[in-house]
Amino acid sequence: MLVVLAVLATGCGEGSEDGAPEVDTVAVAAGTSGYEEIVVRDGGRVTGRVTLMGEPPELEPFAIEPAESLCAPASANNRLRVGGSGGVASAVVYIEKIVRGKPMPAIPAPERTVDQRNCQYTPHLVAVPVGAAVYFTNGDDLPHNVRVEDRSSGKMLMNRAQPVQGRVDTLVVDRSGPISVGCDYHPWMNAYVFGVENPYYAVTDTSGTFVLENVPAGNYTVKMWLNGFETTVRRDNQGRIIRYSFGEPHMLEQQVVVAPGEAAGIAFEVPAG
């Protein structure tokens, strides 16, 4: 069954210099992955936290080369954000292979926009349904480029120069899982787009918490994905930084039983080492 929730106005890789997109909602082809939208009656919830076990590692600051003053704030390594009581932000939590449930969400364009400001991507991670558009904007008075790669295959999905402030480029997410984002002008810049195949997903907040609402009663596998912390710098034969590479992501899963109208609590514990 194919259900279109809204009309998408921009295509994959289409560039613009007209500023932020005006599209308010996302077009998602429901059912392309076998997911069926239904009216969920007496649905339950899955709630929990992602926490770091042990002391947070001391992450090496990024080397800002060339030393552009605008980029100075980007030296703080953004691979791990730990809040109160060890809560980890920017982890994706989702139910795997759920075949039917609530409708796919309509997501405002600002929540699908990744800005480049002070030589950093903001936010660090965006999770969207497969079929949604993600907008990359250049908020800096510096040139950037948006290099988007499939992490598993290494395939380049988009590589667009953004030479002027206000430039906008669009990627329509056509696959599930993590997609890495980088900038060749500023090799420390890093972010992720995470494609999901059903509406039962969340990105953890600054305290590491998440909520999955209106889940049909049943037994499910809930998965968690968080980018790796390890950072390695590559230099050319003249000592100039050409690329940063990062460690393997953390992936955990748990089984959960959702009862009608009830909340099921789970916790994911990520090792610090």
Phi and psi in degrees as a GROMACS rama.xvg file:
@    title "Ramachandran Plot"
@    xaxis  label "Phi"
@    yaxis  label "Psi"
@TYPE xy
-109.709  122.276  LEU-2
-125.955  123.086  VAL-3
-102.713  122.465  VAL-4
-86.3074  -28.2759  LEU-5
-160.11  168.842  ALA-6
-96.9152  127.127  VAL-7
-90.1464  130.072  LEU-8
-94.1406  -13.0838  ALA-9
-127.775  150.751  THR-10
-102.232  175.973  GLY-11
-64.3892  124.409  CYS-12
78.9185  4.87283  GLY-13
-71.0491  128.94  GLU-14
-100.731  160.829  GLY-15
-154.68  151.066  SER-16
-118.142  21.2374  GLU-17
-93.9888  8.45166  ASP-18
93.679  -161.19  GLY-19
-64.987  146.113  ALA-20
-66.9572  151.555  PRO-21
-101.534  -1.07445  GLU-22
-66.6882  129.697  VAL-23
-94.5984  -28.907  ASP-24
-131.803  171.022  THR-25
-107.972  141.057  VAL-26
-93.3505  125.801  ALA-27
-131.394  128.842  VAL-28
-86.0706  97.4757  ALA-29
-74.5436  141.005  ALA-30
97.7094  -9.59249  GLY-31
-68.1573  -21.5787  THR-32
-109.41  17.2241  SER-33
88.5281  6.64033  GLY-34
-86.4015  133.849  TYR-35
-115.684  129.274  GLU-36
-82.7053  130.492  GLU-37
-137.856  169.937  ILE-38
-83.6605  116.75  VAL-39
-87.8273  121.153  VAL-40
-106.527  130.075  ARG-41
57.6388  44.8655  ASP-42
-70.3856  157.68  GLY-43
-105.889  -170.723  GLY-44
-134.7  151.821  ARG-45
-118.422  120.355  VAL-46
-125.849  158.116  THR-47
169.588  -168.401  GLY-48
-138.393  153.755  ARG-49
-109.698  122.522  VAL-50
-126.631  156.417  THR-51
-95.3043  128.867  LEU-52
-93.1265  114.508  MET-53
102.687  179.166  GLY-54
-71.0089  136.158  GLU-55
-59.9847  136.074  PRO-56
-67.0247  150.663  PRO-57
-83.8106  109.037  GLU-58
-85.8913  134.223  LEU-59
-65.558  130.758  GLU-60
-61.6622  152.406  PRO-61
-74.5172  141.943  PHE-62
-84.0497  119.812  ALA-63
-90.9108  98.3199  ILE-64
-131.715  124.084  GLU-65
-68.453  159.448  PRO-66
-80.5704  70.7115  ALA-67
-79.6205  128.157  GLU-68
-60.2541  -33.5431  SER-69
-60.7889  -29.5415  LEU-70
-89.5474  -2.34666  CYS-71
-53.5566  -41.5467  ALA-72
-62.3956  -18.8876  PRO-73
-76.8074  -4.22731  ALA-74
-67.9498  -23.1372  SER-75
-69.1694  120.383  ALA-76
-65.0602  124.783  ASN-77
-103.456  17.8016  ASN-78
-77.1463  -14.8242  ARG-79
-149.976  127.008  LEU-80
-123.461  114.945  ARG-81
-115.507  126.604  VAL-82
-102.569  -155.692  GLY-83
-61.0005  141.292  GLY-84
57.115  28.2202  SER-85
79.0282  11.7953  GLY-86
-65.7466  136.555  GLY-87
-107.103  124.928  VAL-88
-87.3692  161.177  ALA-89
64.4578  32.9102  SER-90
-99.4533  145.993  ALA-91
-98.1702  129.323  VAL-92
-121.359  131.472  VAL-93
-153.502  154.426  TYR-94
-87.3563  127.828  ILE-95
-89.4744  135.835  GLU-96
58.0315  34.158  LYS-97
-77.0322  131.59  ILE-98
-95.5437  -18.5207  VAL-99
-155.707  151.532  ARG-100
167.857  -154.659  GLY-101
-64.1603  161.864  LYS-102
-63.4631  155.477  PRO-103
-63.5709  148.826  MET-104
-78.658  153.703  PRO-105
-97.4146  114.799  ALA-106
-107.646  123.125  ILE-107
-58.6718  146.187  PRO-108
-55.1436  -39.9899  ALA-109
-58.7966  -27.9707  PRO-110
-80.8465  -4.85422  GLU-111
-117.058  24.2168  ARG-112
-114.501  130.891  THR-113
-112.13  116.787  VAL-114
-95.8029  150.274  ASP-115
-109.442  105.787  GLN-116
-137.228  130.637  ARG-117
54.9335  36.1512  ASN-118
60.9866  34.7984  CYS-119
-134.778  150.055  GLN-120
-88.0775  131.896  TYR-121
-133.374  119.435  THR-122
-77.9914  170.71  PRO-123
-71.5042  -28.9042  HIS-124
-142.669  136.881  LEU-125
-126.156  128.127  VAL-126
-109.004  129.189  ALA-127
-142.658  154.859  VAL-128
-65.7496  148.228  PRO-129
-57.3858  132.229  VAL-130
104.956  -12.4412  GLY-131
-84.1299  154.951  ALA-132
-95.6761  139.498  ALA-133
-116.861  133.933  VAL-134
-104.558  130.829  TYR-135
-110.267  121.164  PHE-136
-116.417  150.687  THR-137
-104.4  102.41  ASN-138
-90.4823  1.46272  GLY-139
-99.8403  153.684  ASP-140
-89.1846  50.012  ASP-141
-145.375  152.487  LEU-142
-74.7238  142.218  PRO-143
-132.164  170.696  HIS-144
-137.713  151.76  ASN-145
-106.817  110.108  VAL-146
-108.131  113.049  ARG-147
-114.328  124.917  VAL-148
-131.272  143.07  GLU-149
-73.7268  120.941  ASP-150
-64.4244  -38.4894  ARG-151
-72.7347  -39.1364  SER-152
-101.177  -18.0371  SER-153
77.3015  5.50904  GLY-154
-70.4599  133.588  LYS-155
-76.152  122.281  MET-156
-98.0365  -29.0642  LEU-157
-162.888  140.886  MET-158
-146.497  96.0756  ASN-159
-120.128  129.057  ARG-160
-73.2773  140.346  ALA-161
-126.132  79.5743  GLN-162
-73.5429  -17.5854  PRO-163
-129.363  153.553  VAL-164
-63.3018  137.358  GLN-165
95.1867  -7.14852  GLY-166
-63.6029  141.991  ARG-167
-129.346  131.036  VAL-168
-126.924  151.268  ASP-169
-121.803  136.294  THR-170
-123.023  125.338  LEU-171
-91.5514  119.621  VAL-172
-73.4125  120.59  VAL-173
-115.264  13.8062  ASP-174
-152.957  156.32  ARG-175
-88.4134  159.738  SER-176
94.5056  -175.937  GLY-177
-78.7125  139.568  PRO-178
-123.164  126.051  ILE-179
-90.307  146.745  SER-180
-125.833  134.136  VAL-181
-146.527  177.692  GLY-182
-135.245  125.204  CYS-183
-73.5844  -27.1566  ASP-184
-69.4552  -36.3334  TYR-185
-131.11  89.1133  HIS-186
-67.9214  -11.5293  PRO-187
-78.7185  -17.6196  TRP-188
-67.3588  130.755  MET-189
-151.171  145.4  ASN-190
-161.838  175.738  ALA-191
-139.649  145.727  TYR-192
-113.379  132.107  VAL-193
-119.707  117.187  PHE-194
-87.5522  136.578  GLY-195
-125.344  156.626  VAL-196
-109.638  2.80459  GLU-197
-151.693  169.389  ASN-198
-81.9912  1.88804  PRO-199
-94.6363  78.5935  TYR-200
-149.322  160.442  TYR-201
-157.108  154.006  ALA-202
-107.621  128.061  VAL-203
-63.6433  144.698  THR-204
-84.7469  -169.639  ASP-205
-65.738  -17.6226  THR-206
-98.0835  1.60562  SER-207
84.6594  7.39055  GLY-208
-89.3105  158.298  THR-209
-150.172  156.744  PHE-210
-142.198  131.254  VAL-211
-113.97  115.562  LEU-212
-98.1797  154.92  GLU-213
55.9825  50.6232  ASN-214
-91.8243  129.248  VAL-215
-60.5826  145.437  PRO-216
-57.654  138.617  ALA-217
159.541  -177.02  GLY-218
-103.417  132.188  ASN-219
-138.604  157.974  TYR-220
-101.558  121.073  THR-221
-106.478  128.208  VAL-222
-114.154  154.156  LYS-223
-129.048  136.423  MET-224
-128.249  133.328  TRP-225
-141.969  134.973  LEU-226
-62.5144  153.075  ASN-227
-68.802  156.758  GLY-228
-94.0373  -30.1916  PHE-229
-63.9025  138.395  GLU-230
-126.123  128.96  THR-231
-126.81  133.181  THR-232
-104.015  138.49  VAL-233
-111.899  134.127  ARG-234
-122.037  155.546  ARG-235
-83.1834  -176.363  ASP-236
-72.7021  -3.30093  ASN-237
-106.248  8.13927  GLN-238
84.8591  6.16461  GLY-239
-85.1147  140.837  ARG-240
-71.5942  128.608  ILE-241
-114.784  -21.2425  ILE-242
-166.739  145.374  ARG-243
-104.732  140.98  TYR-244
-122.764  157.55  SER-245
-130.613  154.298  PHE-246
-67.5808  171.135  GLY-247
-64.6141  145.108  GLU-248
-70.6712  162.162  PRO-249
-94.8236  127.029  HIS-250
-132.065  123.722  MET-251
-130.609  159.793  LEU-252
-148.707  154.539  GLU-253
-142.574  151.867  GLN-254
-90.8691  141.848  GLN-255
-139.932  144.47  VAL-256
-110.125  120.553  VAL-257
-103.165  120.524  VAL-258
-95.4819  152.574  ALA-259
-55.2337  125.762  PRO-260
69.3647  8.83416  GLY-261
-112.437  162.638  GLU-262
-103.112  134.407  ALA-263
-111.454  127.099  ALA-264
-104.129  135.922  GLY-265
-137.427  162.746  ILE-266
-138.304  138.502  ALA-267
-111.777  129.194  PHE-268
-115.33  115.484  GLU-269
-96.947  128.007  VAL-270
-67.4681  140.3  PRO-271
-76.7766  -27.5232  ALA-272
